[in-house]
Each structure stands twice: as structure tokens, then as C-alpha cells.
Amino acid sequence: MIEIVPENPALHAEAIEDLFDRTFGPGHFAKTAERLREYSASLPQINRVAVEEGRVIGVCRVWPLVVGEARRPALFYGPVAVDPAHRGQFLSLRITEAALEAGKAAGWPAAILIGAHSLFGKAGFRVAPKHRLTFASPQDPARVLVRDLAGDASELEGRVTAP
């Protein structure tokens, strides 16, 4: 049986890094999203991990961000990774939805994710208006997604940075 639980860094961190390496390869550190993550720390109480028989098979990590001159707080969702043997079961969506609920329960106003709307739209994400959010490096505007949590994601405008 697959359980989706909050991340326990002492228990899960090494297995999560191994899953990222197997899923994305060494090139994942070169992505724009990694520039945001390297200056922030993920939130284990909001991160969600899928565990089967004690083994990590999926993860959604979540990071605090600020947006624009107003420095509006938001959560950055990702990377989301699922063990290749468990793909095709929408496990990435289930893990992300659990992390979204945790972010909302914690009072965070909005979520940002860079990914496929065809998948994450099912979790309530919508494509951000073009040029509304900017990053340190160019992003495909069709992959910049936002979602309301305990507030209004439409208030997010400007450069997305680590807090």
C-alpha cells in the first residue's frame, strides 16, 4: 500500500536525492528552478513523500518564495518525481495535491509550479498570465503555473526570488 506522508529529512532525504538523480539525471541542477532552490530551504512539514513498504517512490518538495517588489509570499512546488516503476498511476498528481493541501492548511496564499498544465491543471493550477511572473532565466510561459491556496494567486506579479 502506498502512503503519502510529510517528509522526515532524517528518514527520507537520502532516498529523495537518489530518486531525483534516477528520475532527472545530473542535468536537473542546471534548470532555472534550481537557482531558486539553492537560495532557499524546502519545507519538510509541507513536502510530501510517497512511501511503499518503507521505500520512497515519489516526492513533491515545496519551497518558500517571494514575488515582486511587494515581496508577496508564495510556495514553489517541485521538483515532483516518481519512481519509473510507478509512473502512469497519477502518483505525481496525488503527491502534489497532498502538498497543496498542506500549504493551504499552513496559511500560504499561493502556489507556483513550472510544469505541464495537462497534468497539474488537474490539481487546480492554471497558466500564469504571460510575463506576469519573471525568473532569473527564461521560462516557457506555457509551463509557468499558479494556484490559489489560502489566498489569491492573481496578486502575484513580478520577479520570483528566494526569500
C-alpha positions in Angstrom: 0.0 0.0 0.0 1.3 3.5 -0.9 1.2 6.1 1.9 1.7 9.8 1.3 3.3 11.4 4.3 5.2 14.6 5.3 8.9 14.4 4.6 11.1 13.3 7.5 14.5 14.5 6.5 16.4 12.1 8.7 14.4 9.2 7.2 13.8 10.3 3.6 16.4 12.9 2.4 19.0 10.4 1.0 16.3 8.4 -0.8 14.8 11.5 -2.2 18.1 12.7 -3.7 18.6 9.3 -5.1 15.1 9.4 -6.7 15.9 12.8 -8.2 19.1 11.5 -9.7 17.4 8.5 -11.2 14.4 10.5 -12.5 16.1 13.6 -13.8 19.8 12.8 -14.2 22.6 15.1 -13.4 21.3 17.9 -15.7 18.5 18.8 -13.3 20.8 21.0 -11.3 21.2 23.3 -14.4 17.5 24.2 -14.5 16.2 27.7 -13.7 14.1 26.3 -10.8 17.3 25.1 -9.2 18.6 28.7 -9.0 15.6 29.4 -6.7 16.0 26.3 -4.6 19.7 26.8 -4.0 19.0 30.0 -2.0 16.1 28.6 -0.1 15.3 25.6 2.1 12.4 23.2 1.4 9.7 22.9 4.0 9.6 19.3 5.3 6.2 19.9 7.0 4.7 20.7 3.6 6.8 18.4 1.4 5.1 15.1 0.7 6.7 11.7 0.1 5.1 8.6 -1.3 6.3 5.5 0.5 5.6 1.9 -0.3 6.9 -0.8 2.1 9.3 1.7 3.7 10.8 2.8 0.3 10.5 6.3 -1.1 8.8 6.0 -4.5 7.7 9.6 -5.0 8.2 13.2 -3.7 6.9 16.7 -4.1 9.2 19.2 -2.5 8.0 22.7 -1.6 10.0 25.9 -1.2 9.1 29.4 0.1 9.4 32.3 -2.4 8.7 35.9 -2.6 7.3 37.6 -5.7 7.8 41.2 -7.0 8.6 44.4 -5.3 5.8 43.8 -2.8 7.6 40.5 -1.8 4.4 38.6 -1.7 4.9 35.2 -0.2 4.2 32.0 -2.3 5.2 28.4 -2.3 7.2 26.9 -5.2 6.2 23.3 -5.9 8.8 20.9 -7.3 10.6 19.0 -8.2 8.0 16.3 -8.3 9.5 12.9 -9.0 8.1 9.4 -9.2 10.0 6.1 -9.4 9.8 4.9 -13.1 8.2 1.7 -11.9 5.2 3.6 -10.6 4.6 6.0 -13.4 1.2 6.1 -15.2 -0.7 5.9 -11.9 -1.0 9.7 -11.4 1.1 9.4 -8.3 2.8 12.7 -9.0 -0.6 14.3 -9.0 -1.7 12.7 -5.8 1.6 13.7 -4.0 1.3 17.3 -5.3 -2.3 17.5 -4.2 -1.4 16.4 -0.7 1.4 19.0 -0.6 -1.0 21.7 -1.9 -3.4 20.9 1.0 -0.6 21.1 3.5 0.4 24.5 2.1 -3.1 25.8 2.2 -3.6 24.5 5.8 -0.4 26.3 6.8 -1.9 29.6 5.5 0.3 30.2 2.5 -1.5 32.3 0.0 -0.5 30.9 -3.4 1.5 28.2 -5.3 3.8 28.4 -8.3 4.9 25.4 -10.3 6.9 25.1 -13.5 5.4 22.1 -15.3 2.9 20.6 -17.7 -0.6 22.2 -17.4 -2.0 19.0 -18.9 -1.1 17.2 -15.7 -1.0 19.9 -13.0 -4.1 21.6 -14.2 -5.9 18.6 -12.7 -4.7 19.9 -9.3 -6.1 23.3 -9.9 -3.1 25.0 -11.4 -3.6 27.5 -14.3 -1.2 29.0 -16.7 0.0 32.4 -15.3 -0.7 35.4 -17.5 2.2 35.8 -19.9 5.0 38.0 -18.5 3.3 38.3 -15.1 6.0 36.3 -13.3 9.6 36.6 -14.3 12.6 34.4 -13.3 16.3 34.7 -13.3 16.4 32.8 -16.6 13.8 32.5 -19.4 10.9 30.1 -18.8 8.4 28.7 -21.3 5.3 30.8 -20.4 3.0 27.9 -21.0 4.8 26.0 -18.2 4.6 28.7 -15.5 1.6 27.7 -13.4 -0.1 29.3 -10.4 -2.8 28.3 -8.0 -4.7 29.8 -5.1 -4.0 28.3 -1.7 -5.2 30.3 1.3 -5.1 33.5 -0.7 -5.3 34.8 -4.3 -2.6 33.8 -6.8 -3.7 36.6 -9.1 -2.0 39.0 -6.8 1.4 37.6 -7.7 3.3 39.8 -10.1 7.0 40.5 -10.7 10.3 38.7 -10.3 10.2 35.3 -8.4 13.0 35.0 -6.0 14.1 33.2 -2.9 13.0 35.0 0.4 
